[in-house]
Amino acid sequence: MRLHRLRAVTLGLLFLSCGALGLRAATPQKPNILFIAVDDLRPEFGAYGKDYIKSPNLDRIARAGITFNRSYCQQAVCSPTRSSLLTGTRPDTTKVWDLVTHFRDALPNVVTLPQHFKNHGYFVQGMGKIYHGSLDDPRSWSVPWVTPKADTYALPENVKLNERRYGVEPAGDNAPAGKAKGKGKKAAKDADAAPSQKNIRGPAFEGAEVPDNYFQDGRVADLAVSTLRDISKKSEPFFLAVGFVKPHLPFIAPKKYWDLYDPAKIQLAPNKFRPKDAPDYTILPGGELRNYFGIPDGSIPDDLARQLKHGYYAAISYMDAQVGKLLDELDRLDLRKNTIVILWGDHGWKLGEHDAWCKHTNTENDTNTALLLSVPGMKNAGAKTNSIVEFVDIYPTLAELAGLPLPSHLEGASFMPLLEDPKRSWKSAAFSQYPRTAGKSNSGALMGYAMRTERYRFVVWVGRNDHTKVDAIELYDHQTDPQENTNVAKLPANAALVGQLMAQWKKGWQGALPRVAGR
């Protein structure tokens, strides 16, 4: 996986400064890293051509960098995707398919992405949601990770509603992993669409007249700004990981962000129905959403769906404003010229597509992710690429950009060459997976392995402990069916295509790696 070492060294020579971090003039300097994680952010905002969502600061990163239109996570739920990205390995290697397992149970000595930078002379600090819940990894940081405490709701009536706990934590993927118990822990362990503990939390959305730092993301941004001021004075380069929780449920933001949107103009999902001829377990309705007060079982009424989408958009704009505070401080400290900025949403999200909400599937809606990367001096600033990349590629990419060696355990490939040529041919497929406790032939324990090629999404559901037992196959043709509304795997006319894709699927991620001279 050691791709383009010479390029990494050459690019490293671009990062020259004479005082931003107090080093001598003309001394080659490692780039700083501002590593921004966002919870439940689907690739639907200005940088992705959706100008009806107000995201000026995310768009600032995109204008100074590159937008990845076809970036894919390895499992569409918080802990598995974060464990995969931060270790540079896939869920079947981390053995994290749920919300309660720590990756060090299976990989006790793995060197994480931030730990790798720490081991090579970086000051590394993390705050906010980086790892999931209480599943922190102290070895990753130079100083202890911290998240400022804040109330979830502002309105007294909503605070009161949220205090009804019934002795169990909700099963949704933002439940504190270390505190889950009883049915909540079993649901988290299954990681199967976060089954509902109906209405146990407060409402699913709120817009109150409060300042930004009333809530966690505002306080994280304030802490990140003050931290930037402190670490800019250090002699070593920094890796600062900042995690924002919005737009994760509940969709809460100060009222001024709600006021950015006209609810009458919010469009509902056009495909409010399940995929035709797909297994029943392919898409579940979204039990995580039903944890919140006032959310009914069954199909979400249109008026409520519009309120939910309004809240999601407001939460994006609120988070975006917090990102802006970090970018402004980088500018004020004159650090942008030597700081790589990367922002990623941990997975996609459904907003009523397929008559479902939340994530927890192998669909395009859930596995296609937001990914922005800005590197000082890059010649293609403002570019967009349709080349396929995966979250396991982020680790080797950042390491190469900083001129660091690549650990041998990585299961991705640096996409640094795409910064030089965003249109070049790259990976032939991306791979994601999701477990299910359903199915007709495998004792109810399945794993769905999805392969996304240039044109197709191909999903094979197999026994979780016996991959030779195939329970079902899904095939969606994005050329004719970009919303994945019809599974065409069973059509006789597609038999040869299914065989061809199955052969490619069996080669796995190793068979999809890019062909690069010198590998």
C-alpha positions in Angstrom: 0.0 0.0 0.0 3.0 2.3 0.0 1.9 4.4 -2.9 3.7 7.4 -4.4 6.3 7.9 -1.6 8.3 10.2 -3.9 5.2 12.4 -4.3 4.6 12.5 -0.6 8.2 13.8 -0.1 7.8 16.3 -2.9 4.5 17.6 -1.5 6.0 17.8 2.0 8.6 20.3 0.7 5.7 22.6 -0.2 4.9 23.1 3.5 7.5 25.8 4.2 7.0 28.6 6.7 9.1 30.9 8.8 7.1 31.5 11.9 3.6 30.1 12.1 4.7 27.5 14.5 7.9 29.2 15.8 10.4 27.3 13.6 13.4 28.7 11.8 13.0 30.1 8.3 13.4 27.7 5.4 13.0 24.6 7.6 10.9 21.9 5.9 7.9 21.5 8.1 5.3 18.8 8.5 1.7 20.0 7.7 -0.8 20.4 10.6 -4.0 18.3 10.3 -7.4 19.6 11.2 -9.5 16.5 11.3 -13.3 17.2 11.5 -15.8 14.4 12.0 -19.5 15.1 11.6 -22.3 12.7 12.7 -25.0 11.5 10.3 -24.0 14.1 7.6 -25.1 12.8 4.2 -23.6 14.4 1.0 -26.4 16.9 0.6 -25.2 20.5 1.0 -23.7 23.2 -1.1 -20.5 21.5 -2.1 -22.5 18.7 -3.5 -24.6 21.0 -5.7 -27.5 21.3 -3.2 -27.6 25.0 -2.7 -31.0 24.9 -0.9 -29.0 23.8 2.2 -27.1 26.7 3.8 -23.5 25.4 4.3 -21.1 28.3 3.6 -18.3 27.0 5.7 -18.4 23.4 4.4 -18.3 25.0 1.0 -15.3 27.1 2.0 -13.4 23.8 2.5 -14.6 22.5 -0.8 -13.5 25.7 -2.7 -10.0 25.4 -1.2 -9.9 21.6 -1.7 -11.5 18.7 -3.4 -15.0 17.2 -3.0 -15.4 13.4 -3.3 -18.7 12.6 -4.9 -18.3 8.9 -4.5 -16.8 8.3 -1.1 -18.1 5.2 0.8 -18.1 4.1 4.4 -17.5 0.5 5.3 -20.6 0.1 7.6 -23.4 2.7 8.0 -23.6 3.1 11.7 -21.4 5.1 14.1 -19.0 2.9 15.9 -18.2 0.4 13.1 -17.5 3.2 10.6 -15.4 5.3 13.0 -13.5 2.2 14.2 -12.8 1.3 10.5 -11.7 4.8 9.5 -9.5 5.4 12.5 -7.7 2.0 12.3 -7.6 1.9 8.5 -9.1 -1.6 8.5 -12.5 -3.0 7.7 -15.3 -4.2 10.0 -14.4 -7.8 9.6 -10.9 -7.0 10.8 -11.9 -4.7 13.7 -14.7 -7.1 14.6 -16.8 -4.0 15.3 -20.2 -4.5 13.8 -22.2 -3.0 16.7 -22.2 -0.1 19.2 -20.6 -1.7 22.3 -17.5 -3.6 21.0 -14.1 -1.8 21.2 -11.7 -2.4 18.3 -8.9 -3.2 20.7 -10.7 -6.4 21.7 -9.7 -7.8 18.4 -6.7 -5.5 17.6 -5.0 -4.8 20.9 -1.8 -3.5 19.3 -3.2 -1.7 16.2 -1.8 1.8 15.7 -4.7 4.2 15.0 -4.5 7.1 12.6 -4.1 9.8 15.3 -1.7 7.5 17.2 0.4 7.1 14.1 0.8 10.9 13.9 1.6 11.0 17.6 4.3 8.4 17.2 5.9 10.6 14.5 6.3 13.8 16.4 2.8 15.3 16.2 1.0 16.8 19.1 -2.4 15.0 18.9 -5.6 16.1 20.7 -9.2 15.0 20.3 -12.5 16.5 21.4 -16.1 15.9 20.7 -17.4 12.8 19.0 -14.4 11.1 17.3 -14.8 7.5 18.6 -18.3 6.4 19.3 -19.9 7.1 22.7 -17.6 6.1 25.6 -15.4 3.9 23.4 -12.5 6.3 23.5 -8.9 5.1 22.8 -6.4 6.9 25.2 -3.4 5.6 23.1 -4.6 7.8 20.2 -4.0 11.1 22.0 -1.1 13.2 23.4 -3.5 14.5 26.1 -6.8 13.0 27.3 -9.7 13.3 24.9 -12.5 15.5 26.2 -16.1 16.5 25.3 -17.7 19.5 27.0 -21.0 18.8 28.8 -24.2 20.4 27.5 -27.9 20.0 27.7 -29.6 18.1 24.9 -32.8 20.3 24.9 -33.3 23.9 25.8 -37.1 24.1 26.2 -38.2 23.0 29.7 -41.1 20.9 28.4 -38.6 19.0 26.2 -36.1 18.5 29.0 -38.9 17.0 31.1 -39.9 14.6 28.3 -36.3 13.6 27.9 -36.0 12.6 31.5 -38.2 9.5 31.1 -35.7 6.6 31.0 -37.5 3.6 32.4 -34.2 2.1 33.6 -32.7 1.5 30.2 -30.7 3.5 27.7 -32.2 3.9 24.2 -30.8 1.7 21.5 -30.1 4.5 19.0 -26.5 4.8 17.9 -25.9 7.9 20.0 -26.6 6.1 23.3 -23.6 6.0 25.6 -21.9 2.8 24.7 -20.5 2.2 28.1 -23.8 2.7 29.8 -26.1 0.6 27.6 -27.8 -2.2 29.5 -30.7 -4.6 29.4 -32.6 -4.4 26.1 -30.6 -1.3 25.1 -27.3 -3.2 25.2 -28.7 -6.2 23.3 -30.1 -3.9 20.6 -26.7 -2.1 20.4 -24.9 -5.5 20.2 -27.1 -6.6 17.3 -26.6 -3.3 15.5 -29.7 -4.2 13.5 -31.4 -0.9 12.7 -31.4 0.2 16.4 -34.7 -1.4 17.3 -37.2 1.0 18.9 -37.7 1.6 22.6 -40.6 3.7 21.5 -40.7 7.4 22.5 -38.3 7.0 25.4 -36.5 10.2 24.6 -37.6 13.8 24.1 -38.9 15.2 20.8 -37.0 14.6 17.6 -36.5 18.3 16.9 -36.4 21.7 18.6 -35.6 25.3 17.7 -35.2 27.5 20.7 -33.8 31.1 21.1 -30.5 30.2 22.6 -26.8 30.9 21.7 -24.7 28.4 19.8 -22.7 27.3 22.8 -25.8 26.3 24.8 -25.4 22.9 23.0 -22.5 20.6 22.7 -21.3 21.5 19.2 -21.0 25.1 20.1 -19.0 24.3 23.2 -16.8 21.9 21.2 -16.2 24.7 18.7 -15.2 27.1 21.5 -12.9 24.6 22.9 -11.3 23.9 19.5 -10.7 27.6 18.9 -9.0 28.0 22.3 -7.0 24.8 21.7 -5.8 26.1 18.3 -4.5 29.2 20.0 -2.5 27.1 22.5 -1.1 24.5 20.2 -0.1 27.0 17.5 2.6 28.1 20.0 4.1 24.6 20.2 7.2 23.6 18.3 5.8 20.4 16.9 3.1 20.1 14.3 -0.4 19.3 15.4 -3.2 16.8 14.6 -6.4 18.3 16.0 -9.5 16.0 15.8 -12.8 17.8 16.3 -16.1 15.9 16.4 -19.5 17.5 15.9 -22.7 15.6 16.8 -25.2 17.4 14.6 -27.0 16.7 12.4 -27.5 13.5 14.4 -30.9 13.1 16.1 -32.5 14.9 17.8 -32.5 17.6 15.1 -31.8 20.5 17.5 -30.4 23.9 16.6 -30.9 27.5 17.8 -33.9 29.1 16.1 -31.8 31.3 13.8 -30.8 28.3 11.9 -34.3 27.1 11.5 -35.2 30.5 10.1 -32.8 30.0 7.2 -35.4 27.7 5.6 -38.9 28.0 4.3 -40.7 24.8 5.3 -43.1 25.2 2.4 -40.1 24.7 0.0 -38.8 21.5 1.6 -39.2 18.6 -0.8 -40.1 15.2 0.4 -38.4 12.0 -0.7 -39.7 11.0 -4.2 -39.5 7.3 -3.5 -41.6 6.7 -0.4 -41.7 2.9 -1.0 -39.5 -0.1 -0.4 -37.3 -1.5 -3.3 -39.3 -3.9 -5.4 -38.2 -7.5 -5.3 -35.7 -6.9 -2.5 -35.6 -9.0 0.7 -37.8 -7.7 3.5 -34.7 -7.1 5.7 -32.9 -5.0 3.2 -34.3 -1.7 4.6 -36.0 -1.4 8.0 -38.2 1.6 8.8 -35.8 3.3 11.3 -36.2 2.2 14.9 -33.7 4.8 16.0 -36.2 7.6 15.1 -38.9 5.9 17.0 -36.9 6.4 20.2 -38.2 10.0 20.2 -41.4 11.4 21.6 -44.3 11.8 19.1 -42.8 9.6 16.3 -45.4 7.0 15.3 -44.8 3.5 14.1 -45.3 2.9 10.4 -45.0 5.4 7.6 -44.2 9.0 8.7 -46.9 11.4 7.7 -45.9 14.1 5.2 -46.3 17.0 7.5 -44.1 15.4 10.2 -41.6 14.3 7.5 -41.3 17.9 6.4 -40.7 19.1 10.0 -38.0 16.4 10.4 -36.2 17.4 7.2 -36.5 21.1 8.3 -34.8 20.1 11.6 -32.1 18.1 9.8 -31.3 21.1 7.5 -31.2 23.5 10.4 -28.8 21.2 12.3 -26.5 21.1 9.3 -26.4 24.9 9.2 -25.7 25.0 13.0 -22.9 22.6 12.6 -21.6 24.5 9.6 -21.4 27.7 11.7 -19.2 25.8 14.2 -16.9 24.7 11.5 -16.7 28.3 10.4 -15.3 29.3 13.8 -12.4 26.8 13.3 -11.6 28.0 9.8 -11.7 31.6 10.9 -9.3 30.9 13.8 -6.9 29.1 11.4 -7.0 32.2 9.2 -6.5 34.6 12.2 -3.5 32.5 13.4 -2.1 32.4 9.8 -2.2 28.6 10.0 -4.2 27.8 6.8 -1.1 27.9 4.6 0.4 24.9 6.5 -2.8 23.0 7.6 -4.5 20.2 5.9 -8.3 20.3 6.5 -10.3 17.2 6.2 -14.1 16.9 6.9 -16.1 13.7 6.8 -19.6 12.6 7.7 -19.4 9.1 9.3 -22.1 7.7 6.9 -25.1 8.7 4.9 -28.7 8.9 6.1 -32.2 8.4 4.9 -34.7 11.2 5.0 -37.8 9.2 4.0 -36.3 7.5 1.0 -37.8 4.0 0.7 -40.3 5.0 3.4 -37.5 4.7 5.9 -35.3 7.0 8.1 -31.8 6.9 9.7 -29.0 4.6 8.4 -28.3 0.9 9.2 -28.4 -0.4 5.6 -26.2 -1.1 2.6 -28.1 1.3 0.3 -26.5 4.2 -1.6 -28.4 6.6 0.8 -26.5 5.2 3.8 -23.1 4.2 2.5 -22.4 7.2 0.2 -20.7 9.7 2.5 -19.6 13.4 2.6 -15.8 13.8 2.3 -13.9 17.1 1.7 -10.1 17.5 1.7 -8.2 20.8 1.5 -4.4 20.7 1.1 -2.4 23.9 1.0 -1.0 24.7 -2.4 -3.0 22.0 -4.2 -3.3 22.8 -7.9 -6.9 21.6 -8.4 -8.5 23.6 -5.6 -12.3 23.6 -6.0 -12.3 20.3 -8.0 -14.8 17.5 -7.6 -14.0 13.9 -8.4 -16.3 11.0 -9.3 -13.5 8.4 -8.6 -14.5 5.8 -6.1 -12.8 6.1 -2.7 -13.4 4.5 0.7 -13.1 5.6 4.3 -10.3 3.1 4.9 -8.3 5.2 2.3 -8.2 8.3 4.6 -5.5 6.9 6.9 -3.0 6.2 4.2 -3.8 9.4 2.4 -3.2 11.7 5.4 -0.1 9.8 6.3 1.3 10.2 2.8 0.4 13.9 2.6 2.4 14.3 5.9 5.4 12.3 4.6 4.9 9.5 7.2 5.5 5.8 6.5 2.5 3.6 6.0 1.8 0.8 8.6 1.6 -2.6 7.1 -1.9 -3.3 8.6 -3.8 -0.8 6.4 -6.6 -2.1 4.2 -7.1 0.9 2.0 -5.0 2.8 -0.5 -3.9 6.5 -0.5 -5.9 8.5 -2.9 -3.3 11.3 -3.1 -2.9 10.8 -6.9 -6.5 12.1 -7.2 -5.5 15.4 -5.9 -3.2 15.8 -8.9 -5.7 14.4 -11.4 -9.3 14.2 -10.0 -10.5 12.6 -13.3 -8.1 9.6 -13.3 -9.3 6.0 -13.1 -9.1 4.8 -9.6 -10.8 2.0 -7.5 -13.1 -0.3 -9.5 -15.4 -0.8 -6.5 -16.1 0.2 -2.9 -17.2 -2.4 -0.2 -19.6 -1.9 2.7 -21.4 -4.4 4.9 -24.3 -4.6 7.4 -25.5 -7.4 9.8 -29.1 -8.5 10.1 -30.8 -10.8 12.5 -33.2 -12.1 9.8 -33.3 -14.4 6.8 -34.8 -17.7 5.7 -31.9 -20.1 5.5 -29.1 -19.1 7.9 -30.6 -19.4 11.4 -31.4 -15.7 11.4 -27.8 -14.4 11.4 -26.8 -12.7 8.2 -24.2 -10.3 6.9 -24.9 -8.3 3.8 -21.8 -7.4 1.8 -22.3 -4.6 -0.7 -20.0 -3.8 -3.7 -20.5 -0.5 -5.4 -19.0 -0.3 -8.9 -19.1 2.5 -11.4 -22.6 1.5 -12.5 -24.0 -1.1 -10.1 -24.7 -1.8 -6.4 -24.4 -5.5 -5.8 -25.3 -6.9 -2.4 -24.8 -10.6 -1.3 -26.5 -11.7 1.9 -24.7 -14.7 3.4 -24.7 -16.5 6.7 -22.7 -14.5 9.2 -20.6 -17.6 10.2 -20.8 -19.3 6.8 -20.3 -17.1 3.8 -21.0 -20.0 1.4 -24.7 -19.9 2.3 -26.3 -17.2 0.2 -29.6 -16.0 1.5 -30.3 -13.3 -1.1 -28.7 -11.2 -3.8 -29.5 -7.5 -4.7 -28.6 -5.8 -7.9 -29.4 -2.1 -8.7 -28.4 -0.5 -12.0 -27.6 3.2 -11.3 -27.7 4.1 -14.9 -31.4 3.4 -15.1 -32.3 3.3 -11.4 -30.2 5.8 -9.4 -32.6 5.6 -6.4 -32.2 1.9 -6.1 -36.0 1.3 -6.4 -35.9 -2.1 -8.1 -33.8 -5.2 -7.4 -33.1 -6.7 -10.8 -30.9 -9.6 -9.6 -33.6 -12.2 -10.4 -34.3 -11.2 -14.0 -33.2 -14.0 -16.4 -31.8 -11.3 -18.7 -29.3 -10.4 -15.9 -28.0 -13.9 -15.2 -24.7 -13.4 -16.9 -24.3 -9.9 -15.3 -24.9 -11.4 -11.9 -22.3 -14.1 -12.5 -19.8 -11.4 -13.6 -20.4 -9.3 -10.6 -20.3 -12.3 -8.3 -16.9 -13.1 -9.6 -15.7 -9.5 -9.0 -17.4 -9.5 -5.5 -15.5 -12.7 -4.5 -12.2 -11.0 -5.3 -13.1 -8.5 -2.5 -11.5 -5.2 -1.8 -8.1 -6.5 -2.7 -9.3 -7.0 -6.3 -10.6 -3.4 -6.5 -7.4 -1.6 -5.6 -6.2 1.1 -8.1 -3.5 0.2 -10.5 -0.7 2.7 -9.9 2.8 2.6 -11.4 5.4 1.5 -8.9 3.0 -0.5 -6.6 
